[in-house]
Each structure stands twice: as C-alpha cells, then as structure tokens.
C-alpha cells in the first residue's frame, strides 16, 4: 500500500518563548503528524526553537564527541558545552512527548538524523573550518554517529514497543555539494576538496550498517539536485527520499532501478497552492505522471511526502493532508 509521511521539520517554536510554550507547540506538532499521517508518522522537528532543536543540534546531542555552539555554528570542543546539554535535554523531552502520544502506535514509524557528510560540512573543528577539511576528524565524526544510532534505535524501541518497522532517515542535503567540491571554506574565498565517491560511500556505509544492525530500516533523504542514488544504494541505503521536481533524467532512471529492486522510495511532491479544489489532486497527478513515465505501478514501498521540510510552511497541516489524500487515492 502506498502511504504518506513527512520529511521531518514542522513550523512552530521560538528560542525566545518560554519552555512551556515551546513544549505546547511541540505537542501540537506531534498531534498533527499522528492525525494526518496515521500510516507512517514521523518524529517532528521544530527548528524554530533555535540551534539546539535543528537537524545539526539534535544529531550532535547523541554523539559522544563534545560540541558547543559558536557564532559560526556547532564546533567540536574538548568538553561538553551547555548548548549540547540543552540539545540533549530538548530531544529527550520531545521523545517523552512522542512516547506519551504515540506509545500505542502499531505500524511503521520514522525518525530523522543528520548524515555524516552533512555533519562534516556543517560542524567546525576546534581550531576553525569544517570537519570536512580533516580526513581524521571526519572519519571520527562518522564513526561516532554510527555508534550513536544503535543506542538511539534501542531507546526508540523501548519507547514505542508496538512499532513494526522503525525507519531511520539520514538527512544528507549537503552530500552533492561535498562530492562536487563546492563547500566553501571558512574564509569564503575557496572551496574544500571534493570527496571521492568510494570514501563517501564508506563513511555512509558505517552509519547505514549500524542502523540496519540495530533492527531499523536505513533511508537517506536528499532534497537537492544530482542526488547520487547509486552511491547511496551501494552504501547500504534500503530506501531513498528525494524531491521529485529536482530529479534529472539520470536520477529518474536510478530511482526506477531502486523501485524495481523492491526498495523504499519516498517521493517528495509539492501540491499545495495549485488550482485543484480537492486536496491532494495536484500531488496525485504528479505521482501518476512519474509512474506512467517510468512504466511503474504503485507498490508497498512507495511513500509520498512534501517536497522538503515544512519548517517555513504557512500551513503544514494542509501539506500533510494533501500527500495523505494522494496516497489514499493512489492506493
């Protein structure tokens, strides 16, 4: 059966709000996700609450490596800082909320973490510039993430004991830029060297294998152009999540190969704001055109999602409702 799910982020929250107000907004986001996406709900992210709640802060909070928040962003340090502790506390509170509201969910469930190459492109070394510039540091970061995901999956299994399939989505929006050597240095006057595909696949493979070994399904999400689908699959991804509007011809072919191999495909489609009166009709038509173009039929591993995260969406509920209705009609 084709289902609907979300990418991860949702609107709401502000670092200046009181803790109780941010907690209320997160509870509301969880209720929306559970209500609109009953077949494949996900762990909402509210990056509007500040760096401790964004995709980098949430993931680094799970690592044994100490980090702290600097003006330029997250940076590796010699000791755990207050910002990392705050990110860990915030994630624990979010998981408590999900456990309370979704503890009886008896279907699949999805959570999101930042992938090793996007982390390496965003997190700084202790003396400045990105981890990406240091072979040893980026290896250590990827291995630390691989170690962290096992414990995270175990915690999620304890909190959500009735979940059938736990899907762990690695967000890698920076991966195409890393492979192309287009990540700017700290000065902005140069670019970091490109990472060769075998090295990129190796680091990804450590994390994806750790997810699979923990009993979860590893999926990689990349809402960018030139998604290296073949590399992701060779690294161990058992599902690919993309923005349909950004795929080139090679991307469509690679995605069709993944479908034919029986792997999961999360197809990001934008349909809100179209001319159709019925919700989901614009989304449905785009998915049907894609399936017809490739000569494919709807299948159990297909999920429809919004094109990307909804942190800045004017009406996240409408976006989720549209993909849910499209999935229902397609099924």
C-alpha positions as CSV (number, residue, x, y, z in Angstrom):
1,X,0.0,0.0,0.0
2,X,1.3,3.5,-0.9
3,X,1.4,5.7,2.3
4,X,2.1,9.3,3.1
5,X,4.7,10.6,5.5
6,X,6.6,13.8,6.3
7,X,10.3,14.8,5.8
8,X,10.8,15.9,9.3
9,X,10.7,19.6,10.2
10,X,7.5,21.4,11.2
11,X,6.8,25.1,11.8
12,X,6.5,26.5,15.3
13,X,8.5,27.5,18.3
14,X,11.0,30.3,19.0
15,X,14.1,30.5,21.2
16,X,12.6,33.5,23.0
17,X,9.4,31.6,24.0
18,X,9.0,30.1,27.5
19,X,9.8,26.4,27.8
20,X,6.2,25.6,28.5
21,X,5.0,27.4,25.3
22,X,7.6,25.6,23.1
23,X,6.5,22.3,24.7
24,X,2.9,23.0,23.9
25,X,3.8,23.8,20.3
26,X,5.7,20.5,20.0
27,X,2.8,18.6,21.4
28,X,0.6,20.2,18.8
29,X,3.0,19.2,16.0
30,X,3.0,15.6,17.2
31,X,-0.8,15.6,17.2
32,X,-0.9,17.0,13.7
33,X,1.6,14.4,12.4
34,X,-0.3,11.5,14.1
35,X,-3.6,12.8,12.8
36,X,-2.6,13.5,9.2
37,X,-0.1,10.7,8.7
38,X,-1.6,7.6,10.5
39,X,0.1,5.0,8.2
40,X,3.7,6.4,8.6
41,X,4.0,9.1,11.2
42,X,7.4,10.6,11.9
43,X,9.3,12.3,14.8
44,X,8.6,16.0,14.3
45,X,11.5,18.5,14.3
46,X,10.8,22.2,15.3
47,X,14.0,24.0,14.3
48,X,12.2,27.3,15.0
49,X,13.1,26.7,18.7
50,X,16.7,27.5,18.0
51,X,20.0,25.7,17.1
52,X,19.5,23.1,19.9
53,X,16.4,21.9,18.0
54,X,17.7,22.0,14.4
55,X,18.9,19.0,12.5
56,X,22.6,19.5,13.4
57,X,21.9,20.2,17.1
58,X,19.6,17.2,17.6
59,X,22.1,14.8,16.0
60,X,25.2,16.1,17.7
61,X,23.4,15.8,21.1
62,X,23.5,12.0,20.6
63,X,27.3,11.9,20.0
64,X,30.0,11.0,22.5
65,X,32.1,13.7,20.8
66,X,31.7,17.1,22.8
67,X,30.5,20.0,20.8
68,X,29.5,23.6,21.6
69,X,27.6,26.4,19.8
70,X,29.8,29.2,18.4
71,X,28.8,32.2,16.4
72,X,29.7,30.3,13.2
73,X,27.7,27.2,14.3
74,X,28.4,24.0,16.1
75,X,32.1,23.2,16.8
76,X,34.0,20.2,18.2
77,X,35.4,21.1,21.7
78,X,37.3,19.5,24.5
79,X,34.3,19.2,26.8
80,X,30.6,19.0,26.6
81,X,29.1,22.5,26.5
82,X,25.8,23.9,27.8
83,X,24.4,24.0,24.3
84,X,25.0,20.3,23.7
85,X,23.4,19.5,27.0
86,X,20.4,21.7,26.2
87,X,20.0,19.9,22.8
88,X,20.1,16.5,24.5
89,X,17.6,17.6,27.1
90,X,15.3,19.0,24.4
91,X,15.4,15.8,22.4
92,X,14.7,13.8,25.5
93,X,11.6,16.0,26.2
94,X,10.5,15.6,22.6
95,X,10.8,11.8,22.8
96,X,8.8,11.8,26.1
97,X,6.0,13.6,24.3
98,X,6.1,11.1,21.4
99,X,6.1,8.2,23.8
100,X,3.1,9.6,25.6
101,X,1.1,10.3,22.4
102,X,2.2,7.5,20.1
103,X,3.1,4.8,22.6
104,X,0.3,2.6,21.2
105,X,1.1,3.1,17.6
106,X,1.3,-0.4,16.0
107,X,2.6,0.4,12.5
108,X,5.8,1.8,11.0
109,X,7.3,5.0,12.4
110,X,10.1,7.2,11.0
111,X,12.8,9.3,12.8
112,X,15.4,11.6,11.3
113,X,19.1,12.2,11.9
114,X,21.7,14.2,10.0
115,X,24.0,12.1,7.9
116,X,27.8,12.1,8.3
117,X,28.7,14.2,5.3
118,X,26.2,17.0,6.0
119,X,27.6,16.9,9.6
120,X,31.1,17.2,8.3
121,X,30.2,20.1,6.1
122,X,28.4,22.0,8.9
123,X,30.4,21.2,12.1
124,X,33.7,23.0,12.7
125,X,37.0,21.6,14.0
126,X,38.3,23.0,17.4
127,X,40.6,25.5,15.6
128,X,38.1,26.5,13.0
129,X,37.0,25.5,9.5
130,X,34.8,22.5,8.7
131,X,35.4,18.9,9.8
132,X,35.2,18.2,6.1
133,X,38.8,19.6,5.7
134,X,40.3,16.9,8.0
135,X,40.3,13.3,6.9
136,X,40.8,12.0,10.5
137,X,38.2,14.3,12.0
138,X,35.5,13.4,9.5
139,X,36.2,9.7,10.0
140,X,35.9,10.1,13.7
141,X,32.7,12.0,13.3
142,X,31.1,9.4,11.1
143,X,32.2,6.6,13.4
144,X,30.8,8.4,16.4
145,X,27.5,8.8,14.6
146,X,27.5,5.1,13.7
147,X,28.0,4.2,17.4
148,X,25.2,6.7,18.5
149,X,22.5,5.4,16.2
150,X,22.4,1.9,17.8
151,X,21.7,3.4,21.3
152,X,19.2,5.8,19.7
153,X,17.3,3.0,18.0
154,X,17.3,1.0,21.2
155,X,15.8,3.9,23.1
156,X,13.1,4.4,20.4
157,X,12.2,0.7,20.5
158,X,11.8,0.9,24.3
159,X,9.6,4.0,24.0
160,X,7.5,2.7,21.0
161,X,7.3,-1.1,21.7
162,X,4.4,-1.7,19.2
163,X,6.1,-0.1,16.2
164,X,6.5,-2.7,13.5
165,X,9.1,-1.1,11.2
166,X,11.3,1.7,12.6
167,X,12.7,3.8,9.7
168,X,15.8,5.9,10.4
169,X,16.2,8.6,7.8
170,X,19.6,10.1,7.3
171,X,19.3,13.7,6.0
172,X,22.1,14.4,3.6
173,X,21.2,17.7,1.8
174,X,24.9,18.7,1.5
175,X,26.2,15.4,0.0
176,X,26.0,16.5,-3.7
177,X,27.9,19.7,-2.8
178,X,30.5,17.7,-0.8
179,X,31.0,15.3,-3.8
180,X,31.3,18.3,-6.2
181,X,33.9,20.1,-4.1
182,X,31.6,23.1,-3.6
183,X,31.5,23.5,0.2
184,X,33.1,26.9,0.9
185,X,36.0,27.3,3.3
186,X,35.7,29.5,6.4
187,X,37.1,32.5,4.5
188,X,34.6,32.0,1.7
189,X,37.4,32.6,-0.9
190,X,37.9,28.9,-1.6
191,X,36.2,25.5,-1.6
192,X,37.0,22.3,0.2
193,X,38.3,19.5,-2.0
194,X,35.8,17.1,-3.4
195,X,35.3,13.8,-1.6
196,X,35.7,10.8,-3.9
197,X,32.6,8.5,-4.1
198,X,34.3,5.4,-2.6
199,X,35.3,7.5,0.5
200,X,31.8,9.0,0.7
201,X,30.1,5.6,0.4
202,X,32.4,4.1,3.1
203,X,31.5,6.7,5.8
204,X,27.8,6.5,4.9
205,X,28.1,2.7,5.0
206,X,29.3,2.7,8.6
207,X,26.2,4.6,9.7
208,X,23.7,2.8,7.4
209,X,25.1,-0.6,8.6
210,X,24.7,0.4,12.2
211,X,21.1,1.3,11.6
212,X,20.4,-2.0,9.9
213,X,22.3,-3.9,12.6
214,X,20.1,-2.2,15.3
215,X,17.0,-3.6,13.5
216,X,15.8,-0.4,11.8
217,X,15.4,0.4,8.1
218,X,18.1,2.9,6.8
219,X,16.7,5.5,4.4
220,X,18.7,8.5,3.0
221,X,16.9,11.8,2.2
222,X,18.5,14.4,-0.1
223,X,16.3,17.2,-1.3
224,X,18.9,18.6,-3.8
225,X,19.7,18.3,-7.4
226,X,22.0,15.5,-8.7
227,X,21.3,13.1,-5.8
228,X,23.9,10.2,-6.0
229,X,21.2,7.5,-5.8
230,X,23.6,4.7,-7.0
231,X,26.2,5.7,-4.3
232,X,23.5,5.7,-1.6
233,X,22.3,2.3,-2.6
234,X,25.8,0.8,-2.8
235,X,26.5,2.3,0.7
236,X,23.6,0.3,2.2
237,X,20.5,2.5,2.0
238,X,17.4,0.5,1.7
239,X,15.3,3.5,0.8
240,X,15.8,6.8,-1.0
241,X,13.9,10.0,-0.3
242,X,14.0,12.8,-2.9
243,X,12.3,15.9,-4.2
244,X,10.7,14.8,-7.5
245,X,10.9,18.3,-9.0
246,X,14.8,18.3,-8.8
247,X,15.5,14.9,-10.4
248,X,17.2,14.9,-13.7
249,X,16.9,12.0,-16.3
250,X,19.7,10.0,-14.7
251,X,18.0,10.4,-11.3
252,X,14.7,9.1,-12.6
253,X,16.4,6.1,-14.0
254,X,18.3,5.4,-10.8
255,X,15.1,5.7,-8.8
256,X,13.3,3.4,-11.1
257,X,16.1,0.8,-10.5
258,X,15.6,1.1,-6.8
259,X,11.9,0.6,-7.2
260,X,12.4,-2.5,-9.4
261,X,14.8,-3.8,-6.7
262,X,11.9,-3.6,-4.2
263,X,13.5,-0.8,-2.1
264,X,11.6,2.0,-0.4
265,X,11.1,5.3,-2.3
266,X,9.9,8.4,-0.5
267,X,8.8,10.8,-3.3
268,X,8.7,14.4,-2.4
269,X,6.0,16.3,-4.2
270,X,4.7,19.9,-3.8
271,X,0.9,20.2,-4.5
272,X,-0.3,23.0,-2.1
273,X,-1.4,26.2,-3.8
274,X,-2.4,24.5,-7.1
275,X,-5.7,25.1,-9.0
276,X,-7.4,21.9,-7.8
277,X,-10.2,22.3,-5.3
278,X,-9.8,18.8,-3.8
279,X,-6.8,18.3,-1.5
280,X,-4.1,16.0,-2.9
281,X,-5.3,16.1,-6.5
282,X,-2.2,18.1,-7.7
283,X,0.1,15.7,-5.8
284,X,-1.7,12.7,-7.1
285,X,-1.4,13.8,-10.7
286,X,2.4,14.4,-10.4
287,X,2.9,11.0,-8.9
288,X,0.8,9.3,-11.5
289,X,2.7,11.0,-14.3
290,X,6.0,9.9,-12.8
291,X,4.8,6.3,-12.5
292,X,3.5,6.4,-16.1
293,X,6.7,7.9,-17.4
294,X,8.8,5.0,-15.9
295,X,6.2,2.3,-16.7
296,X,5.8,1.5,-13.0
297,X,2.8,0.7,-10.8
298,X,2.1,1.8,-7.2
299,X,3.8,-0.6,-4.7
300,X,4.1,-1.2,-1.0
301,X,7.5,0.6,-0.6
302,X,6.3,3.9,-2.1
303,X,5.6,6.8,0.2
304,X,4.6,10.3,-0.8
305,X,6.0,13.2,1.2
306,X,6.0,17.0,0.9
307,X,8.8,18.2,-1.4
308,X,11.0,19.1,1.6
309,X,10.8,20.1,5.3
310,X,7.9,22.2,6.5
311,X,9.7,24.5,9.0
312,X,8.7,27.6,6.9
313,X,5.4,26.3,5.6
314,X,2.4,28.6,6.0
315,X,0.1,25.7,6.5
316,X,1.9,22.4,7.3
317,X,-1.4,20.6,8.1
318,X,-2.6,21.3,4.5
319,X,0.6,20.0,3.0
320,X,0.4,16.8,5.0
321,X,-3.3,16.4,4.2
322,X,-2.5,16.7,0.5
323,X,0.1,13.9,0.5
324,X,-2.2,11.7,2.7
325,X,-5.1,12.2,0.3
326,X,-2.9,11.5,-2.8
327,X,-1.6,8.3,-1.2
328,X,-5.1,7.2,-0.3
329,X,-6.3,7.7,-3.9
330,X,-3.3,6.0,-5.3
331,X,-3.7,3.0,-3.0
